[in-house]
């Protein structure tokens, strides 16, 4: 019995010492954090679509504004051009800017109304449009939803014509632009990504004076007028995005 008691006591002393010297168990390996797309990049692209708008010719003599010449009429046409810009992502928020320039053939016309020359027709045409806008968006991994606003420029012609001929005057217009859109980074690589976008932009160019210099059409003076102009543009585009620092386009959240 004495030897059994001694053996039991020895085992009780040795076991804690052996446990202290034994290697510690390795902690469980955590699953890798899923990676997400980072919109921080600069890009170039192409885009195109349709444009609809409104115009109206209103007579102007000094500060006096008379009744409408043409009434409000619709403009329609296509747009096609290119863009470039940069974005910077902070967590889920994406801040950026974009400049785009497009050719357009948007135009519309309406007959002049009494008491003006009812044999004449007034036409408004846009030839090009250029916009510089800021963008604020929310990133959902490879999807981006954004709002945009900024300044717009347009090259325009206003023409008045009848059976005796036509007179035309060109003006560059300046206005405001605002809209919203979505973009999808469909294909990504270490150098950047290819993304597709769809957006709507509304522009308002206010009023601009035309035919301030006395002009005759068939012996009848062409009325000095303020021409109002707005655009509603829907377009799709493809952008090629390049990383700022050459690092992979994914980042851990």
N, C-alpha and C positions, 0 to 999 in steps of 0.2 A: 504494500500500500504506500509506503514511504516513497518508493521509486516512481510510482504512478503520479503522486502529488507533485514531485519535483519536475517530472516531464511536462505536466500540465502548466505549471508556473513558467517553465522555460519557453513553452510554445506561446504563451501570452505575451512574453517580453519580446520574442523574436519577430512576431507577426507585425506589430506597428513599425518596427525598425525596417523590416523588408518593404512594407508599403511606402515608407518615406523615401526609400532609395529607388523604388520602381518608377519608370518614366510616366509622366502625366499623359492622360488621354487627350488626343488631338480634338480641338473643337470642330463642330460640324461645319462643313463648307457651305457658305451662303450661295444661293443662286445668283448668277450675274444680273446686274441691273439692266433692264431692257433699254436699248438705245433709241433715240428719236432723231428725226431730221432737223437740221439747223438751217434757218433761212438767211443767216448772215452771209451775204455775197453781193457781188455786182453782176449785172446781166445786160445782154443785148437781145433784141428779138424783132419779130415781125407780127403784124396784126391787121385785121380787116373786118369789115362788117357793113352795116347799114346805118344811115343817118336820116332822121326826120326832124322837122322843125317848123317854125312859124315866122312870118314876116308881115310887115305892114308899112305902107307909105303914108306919112302924115305931113300935110303942108306946113311950111314954116316961113314966117316973115318976121325977122327980128325975134322978139320974145313971144310973138303971137302964134298960137297953134290953131289951125282950123279943123274942119271935119276931115275924116279920112279920105284919102285919094283912092286907095285900092281895097279897103277893108282888110281884115286879116286873112292871109292865104297860106296854104301848106307848101313846104319844101320837102323833097325826097331825093335820095341819091345814095351812092356807095362811098366807103372810105377804105383806104389801104395805105400802110406805111410801116415805119419802124419805131423802136423805142430803146432807151437805155435807162438804167437806174441802179440804185443800191439799196439794200435792206440790212437792218441790224436787229438781231433777236435778243431780247432780255426776258428770260424765262419763257412765258407763253406770248408775250407782246412783241410785235414786229413793227419797227419804225423804219421809214424809208422815203425815198423821193423817186420820181420818174419824169423823164422828158420824152415826149413822143411827137412825131411830125407825120402828117398824112396828106396824101392827095385826096380830093373829093370832087365829085361832080354834082353836089346837091344843089337843086334849083327849084324854083316855082314861079308862077306868074298869075296875074289877075287883071281884068279890064278896069280902067279908070272909071270912076263913078261921077255922076253929076254932083256939083256944078262944074267939074273939070272936063277935060277933053275925052269924051266917051268913045272916040275912035281909037284911042291909044291904049296900050297894054304895058303894065309895069312888071318887070322881072327882077328877082333877086337871085344871085348865084354865088356859091362859095367855091373857091378853087383849091384852097389848102387850109389846113388847120393844125396849129401847134399848141401843145399844152405842157406846162410845167406844174406838177402837182406833188404834194406830200401824200404819204400813205401811212395809215395806222391799222394794224391788223391783229388778229388772234390766231395763233398757230395750233392746229390739231395734227401734230406730227407732220405728214407730208401734204396736208391740206392747209390752206391759208384763206381766211375770210377777212376782207379789208374794206375800209372806207377811204375815200380820196377827195382832196380839194386843192384848188390852186388857181392859176391864172391861165387864160387861153388867148390865142391870137388867131385871126382868120383873114385870108385874102378874099375880097368880095368884089363883085361887079353888080351895079344897078343899071338896068337898061330900060329905056322908054322907047317904044316903037309903034308906028302906025303905017298906013299905006304909003306915006311919003318918005319913010326911012326910019332910022334909029339913032339914038344918042346913048352913050355909055360912059359911066364914070366908075373908076376903081378906087377902093379904099381898103386900108388895113384896119381891122377891127380888134379891139381889146376888150376882154370880158372875164367873167368868173366861171369856173368849172367845178362840179362836185358830182360824186357818184359812189358806187360800191361794186365789189367784184369778188371773185374767188379764183384761187390758183392751186394747181396740183402738181407736185414734183413727181412726175411719172417715172423718171429714170435717173438714178443717182450713181455717182462714182467718186473717187478720191479727189478729183479735180473740181467737181461741181455737180450740176444737175441740169436736166432738161425739164421744163415745166410748161403746163398748158393753162391758159387763163380765159375767163369769160367775164366781161364787165359792162356796166352801163354808166354813161357819163352825160350829165346835163350841162349845157353851157348857156349863158345869158350874156349877149353882147350889147344890151341896152339899145340906144338909138344913136345914129350917126348921120350927119348932114351931107347931102349930095346935091349937086347942081346949084351951088351958090352963085357961080358965074352964070350970067344970063345966056341961056341956050335956046335956040329955036328949033322946032320940029314941024316942018310943013308950014312955016310962017307963024306958028303959034308958040309962045314962050313955054318952055318946060318948067313946071312949078318946082321951086326949091323945096326940098322935103327932108324930113327925118325918117330914116328907115330902121325899123325895129327888127331884131334878129335873135332867134334862139335855136338851139340844137338839142336833139335827143339821140345819142349814139349808143348802139349795141354792137360789140365787136368781140371776136375771139383772137387769141394770139398764142405764139410759141416763144418762150424765152430760153436762152442758154445762159446758165448761171456759173460763175467762177468764184471759188473760195478766195477770201482776202488773204489768208495766211498759208494756204496749201495744205492745211490739215484735213483729215477726213470730214465729210459733210455731216456725220452723225455725232451727237453729243449725249452724255448721260444726264438724265433729269433726277 
